[in-house]
Amino acid sequence: MRDQVSIALIGAGRTGTPLLKDLLAYSYIRVLGVADVDMNSPGMQLAREHGLACYQEPMQMVREAGEVDILVEVSGDTKLKHEIKQYYEQTNNHHTIIMHDLIARLIISLCDRAPALVPTHHPEDDGIG
């Protein structure tokens, strides 16, 4: 049984940044890379501060990050989610789990001990895509 979880994060803005802060707090989580079209977003700045691999092109990270256990996709780009799923199918990747915005919001809410679920910034991004 493994004692670490490898994670890659797409979307380093309003949802991705607080989630990244939470993920970085645990030694059993290994963040393999962070991607955002805005290289100056708060999450990308945080990723650079921690020496993480940073990508402006999310699919480049998907291809290069290595064996990712959980791909956190909180960019709000539904076309990108479809492209990622197609890539994983074409490469027979049956390992990586694509984590949706709702799960990210739940984790953030739990870590913050929030009395309510943090709101979504991507209401059009619903389900597995």
Phi and psi in degrees as GROMACS dihedral restraints (atoms count N, CA, C in turn):
[ dihedral_restraints ]
;  ai    aj    ak    al  type     phi  dphi    fc
    3     4     5     6     1   -78.1    20    10
    4     5     6     7     1   155.4    20    10
    6     7     8     9     1  -116.2    20    10
    7     8     9    10     1    12.5    20    10
    9    10    11    12     1  -139.0    20    10
   10    11    12    13     1   153.5    20    10
   12    13    14    15     1  -119.2    20    10
   13    14    15    16     1   129.7    20    10
   15    16    17    18     1   -97.7    20    10
   16    17    18    19     1   133.6    20    10
   18    19    20    21     1  -132.2    20    10
   19    20    21    22     1   142.4    20    10
   21    22    23    24     1  -124.3    20    10
   22    23    24    25     1   145.0    20    10
   24    25    26    27     1  -122.5    20    10
   25    26    27    28     1   126.0    20    10
   27    28    29    30     1  -112.3    20    10
   28    29    30    31     1   119.7    20    10
   30    31    32    33     1   105.7    20    10
   31    32    33    34     1   100.4    20    10
   33    34    35    36     1  -116.5    20    10
   34    35    36    37     1    42.7    20    10
   36    37    38    39     1  -109.4    20    10
   37    38    39    40     1  -126.9    20    10
   39    40    41    42     1   -66.1    20    10
   40    41    42    43     1   -32.9    20    10
   42    43    44    45     1   -95.6    20    10
   43    44    45    46     1   -42.9    20    10
   45    46    47    48     1   -66.1    20    10
   46    47    48    49     1   -36.3    20    10
   48    49    50    51     1   -64.5    20    10
   49    50    51    52     1   -52.3    20    10
   51    52    53    54     1   -63.4    20    10
   52    53    54    55     1   -33.2    20    10
   54    55    56    57     1   -66.4    20    10
   55    56    57    58     1   -43.5    20    10
   57    58    59    60     1   -60.0    20    10
   58    59    60    61     1   -41.6    20    10
   60    61    62    63     1   -57.3    20    10
   61    62    63    64     1   -44.0    20    10
   63    64    65    66     1   -65.9    20    10
   64    65    66    67     1   -43.2    20    10
   66    67    68    69     1   -63.4    20    10
   67    68    69    70     1   -37.7    20    10
   69    70    71    72     1   -69.1    20    10
   70    71    72    73     1   -14.0    20    10
   72    73    74    75     1   -79.5    20    10
   73    74    75    76     1    -8.2    20    10
   75    76    77    78     1  -119.3    20    10
   76    77    78    79     1   128.8    20    10
   78    79    80    81     1   -69.5    20    10
   79    80    81    82     1   -20.7    20    10
   81    82    83    84     1   -86.1    20    10
   82    83    84    85     1     2.8    20    10
   84    85    86    87     1  -111.4    20    10
   85    86    87    88     1   125.1    20    10
   87    88    89    90     1  -111.4    20    10
   88    89    90    91     1   112.4    20    10
   90    91    92    93     1   -87.8    20    10
   91    92    93    94     1   114.8    20    10
   93    94    95    96     1   -84.4    20    10
   94    95    96    97     1   -23.2    20    10
   96    97    98    99     1  -180.0    20    10
   97    98    99   100     1   160.2    20    10
   99   100   101   102     1  -133.7    20    10
  100   101   102   103     1   134.9    20    10
  102   103   104   105     1  -127.8    20    10
  103   104   105   106     1   138.2    20    10
  105   106   107   108     1  -159.2    20    10
  106   107   108   109     1   141.9    20    10
  108   109   110   111     1   -65.2    20    10
  109   110   111   112     1   -25.1    20    10
  111   112   113   114     1   -98.3    20    10
  112   113   114   115     1   100.3    20    10
  114   115   116   117     1   -66.2    20    10
  115   116   117   118     1   -11.7    20    10
  117   118   119   120     1  -102.7    20    10
  118   119   120   121     1     8.3    20    10
  120   121   122   123     1   -63.6    20    10
  121   122   123   124     1   156.3    20    10
  123   124   125   126     1   -56.1    20    10
  124   125   126   127     1   -39.1    20    10
  126   127   128   129     1   -67.6    20    10
  127   128   129   130     1   -35.8    20    10
  129   130   131   132     1   -69.6    20    10
  130   131   132   133     1   -37.3    20    10
  132   133   134   135     1   -63.1    20    10
  133   134   135   136     1   -43.6    20    10
  135   136   137   138     1   -62.1    20    10
  136   137   138   139     1   -43.0    20    10
  138   139   140   141     1   -60.6    20    10
  139   140   141   142     1   -44.2    20    10
  141   142   143   144     1   -63.1    20    10
  142   143   144   145     1   -41.2    20    10
  144   145   146   147     1   -58.4    20    10
  145   146   147   148     1   -29.6    20    10
  147   148   149   150     1   -98.2    20    10
  148   149   150   151     1     7.8    20    10
  150   151   152   153     1    70.3    20    10
  151   152   153   154     1    24.9    20    10
  153   154   155   156     1   -82.8    20    10
  154   155   156   157     1   153.8    20    10
  156   157   158   159     1   -66.7    20    10
  157   158   159   160     1   130.0    20    10
  159   160   161   162     1  -118.7    20    10
  160   161   162   163     1   138.1    20    10
  162   163   164   165     1  -132.4    20    10
  163   164   165   166     1   137.2    20    10
  165   166   167   168     1   -88.6    20    10
  166   167   168   169     1   -24.1    20    10
  168   169   170   171     1  -106.2    20    10
  169   170   171   172     1   107.8    20    10
  171   172   173   174     1   -56.2    20    10
  172   173   174   175     1   -40.0    20    10
  174   175   176   177     1   -67.0    20    10
  175   176   177   178     1   -28.5    20    10
  177   178   179   180     1   -62.4    20    10
  178   179   180   181     1   -43.0    20    10
  180   181   182   183     1   -64.7    20    10
  181   182   183   184     1   -42.9    20    10
  183   184   185   186     1   -56.9    20    10
  184   185   186   187     1   -41.9    20    10
  186   187   188   189     1   -73.7    20    10
  187   188   189   190     1   -33.1    20    10
  189   190   191   192     1  -105.5    20    10
  190   191   192   193     1   -11.5    20    10
  192   193   194   195     1   -70.1    20    10
  193   194   195   196     1   -15.8    20    10
  195   196   197   198     1    94.0    20    10
  196   197   198   199     1  -155.9    20    10
  198   199   200   201     1   -81.0    20    10
  199   200   201   202     1   103.2    20    10
  201   202   203   204     1   -97.9    20    10
  202   203   204   205     1   125.9    20    10
  204   205   206   207     1   -76.5    20    10
  205   206   207   208     1   -46.9    20    10
  207   208   209   210     1  -131.0    20    10
  208   209   210   211     1   122.1    20    10
  210   211   212   213     1   -99.6    20    10
  211   212   213   214     1   112.1    20    10
  213   214   215   216     1   -86.3    20    10
  214   215   216   217     1   117.4    20    10
  216   217   218   219     1  -117.0    20    10
  217   218   219   220     1    96.9    20    10
  219   220   221   222     1  -124.0    20    10
  220   221   222   223     1    31.2    20    10
  222   223   224   225     1   -78.8    20    10
  223   224   225   226     1   -23.8    20    10
  225   226   227   228     1    84.8    20    10
  226   227   228   229     1     0.9    20    10
  228   229   230   231     1   -90.7    20    10
  229   230   231   232     1    99.2    20    10
  231   232   233   234     1   -67.6    20    10
  232   233   234   235     1   -29.8    20    10
  234   235   236   237     1   -66.5    20    10
  235   236   237   238     1   -39.0    20    10
  237   238   239   240     1   -63.0    20    10
  238   239   240   241     1   -43.3    20    10
  240   241   242   243     1   -57.8    20    10
  241   242   243   244     1   -42.3    20    10
  243   244   245   246     1   -64.0    20    10
  244   245   246   247     1   -42.3    20    10
  246   247   248   249     1   -63.0    20    10
  247   248   249   250     1   -40.6    20    10
  249   250   251   252     1   -63.4    20    10
  250   251   252   253     1   -46.5    20    10
  252   253   254   255     1   -60.6    20    10
  253   254   255   256     1   -41.5    20    10
  255   256   257   258     1   -62.3    20    10
  256   257   258   259     1   -43.6    20    10
  258   259   260   261     1   -61.8    20    10
  259   260   261   262     1   -44.9    20    10
  261   262   263   264     1   -63.8    20    10
  262   263   264   265     1   -36.9    20    10
  264   265   266   267     1   -65.8    20    10
  265   266   267   268     1   -45.5    20    10
  267   268   269   270     1   -64.3    20    10
  268   269   270   271     1   -31.8    20    10
  270   271   272   273     1   -97.5    20    10
  271   272   273   274     1     9.5    20    10
  273   274   275   276     1    54.7    20    10
  274   275   276   277     1    37.9    20    10
  276   277   278   279     1   -83.1    20    10
  277   278   279   280     1   101.7    20    10
  279   280   281   282     1  -105.6    20    10
  280   281   282   283     1    10.1    20    10
  282   283   284   285     1   -97.1    20    10
  283   284   285   286     1   -47.7    20    10
  285   286   287   288     1   -72.2    20    10
  286   287   288   289     1   133.0    20    10
  288   289   290   291     1   -98.5    20    10
  289   290   291   292     1   130.4    20    10
  291   292   293   294     1   -92.2    20    10
  292   293   294   295     1   117.5    20    10
  294   295   296   297     1   -92.3    20    10
  295   296   297   298     1   129.0    20    10
  297   298   299   300     1   -85.9    20    10
  298   299   300   301     1   161.4    20    10
  300   301   302   303     1   -51.6    20    10
  301   302   303   304     1   -41.8    20    10
  303   304   305   306     1   -61.8    20    10
  304   305   306   307     1   -41.8    20    10
  306   307   308   309     1   -67.1    20    10
  307   308   309   310     1   -40.4    20    10
  309   310   311   312     1   -60.2    20    10
  310   311   312   313     1   -44.2    20    10
  312   313   314   315     1   -64.0    20    10
  313   314   315   316     1   -37.7    20    10
  315   316   317   318     1   -63.4    20    10
  316   317   318   319     1   -45.7    20    10
  318   319   320   321     1   -62.4    20    10
  319   320   321   322     1   -45.0    20    10
  321   322   323   324     1   -59.8    20    10
  322   323   324   325     1   -45.0    20    10
  324   325   326   327     1   -61.5    20    10
  325   326   327   328     1   -43.3    20    10
  327   328   329   330     1   -65.1    20    10
  328   329   330   331     1   -45.0    20    10
  330   331   332   333     1   -62.7    20    10
  331   332   333   334     1   -35.1    20    10
  333   334   335   336     1   -85.4    20    10
  334   335   336   337     1    -3.8    20    10
  336   337   338   339     1    52.9    20    10
  337   338   339   340     1    40.2    20    10
  339   340   341   342     1   -71.5    20    10
  340   341   342   343     1   143.1    20    10
  342   343   344   345     1   -73.7    20    10
  343   344   345   346     1   -14.9    20    10
  345   346   347   348     1  -140.4    20    10
  346   347   348   349     1   158.6    20    10
  348   349   350   351     1   -64.0    20    10
  349   350   351   352     1   132.3    20    10
  351   352   353   354     1   -62.4    20    10
  352   353   354   355     1   145.7    20    10
  354   355   356   357     1   -72.1    20    10
  355   356   357   358     1   156.3    20    10
  357   358   359   360     1   -81.9    20    10
  358   359   360   361     1   150.1    20    10
  360   361   362   363     1  -106.6    20    10
  361   362   363   364     1     0.1    20    10
  363   364   365   366     1  -135.8    20    10
  364   365   366   367     1    68.5    20    10
  366   367   368   369     1   -62.9    20    10
  367   368   369   370     1   -22.1    20    10
  369   370   371   372     1   -78.7    20    10
  370   371   372   373     1   -12.9    20    10
  372   373   374   375     1   -90.5    20    10
  373   374   375   376     1    92.8    20    10
  375   376   377   378     1  -121.4    20    10
  376   377   378   379     1   127.1    20    10
  378   379   380   381     1    77.1    20    10
  379   380   381   382     1  -160.4    20    10
  381   382   383   384     1   -84.1    20    10
  382   383   384   385     1    -5.2    20    10
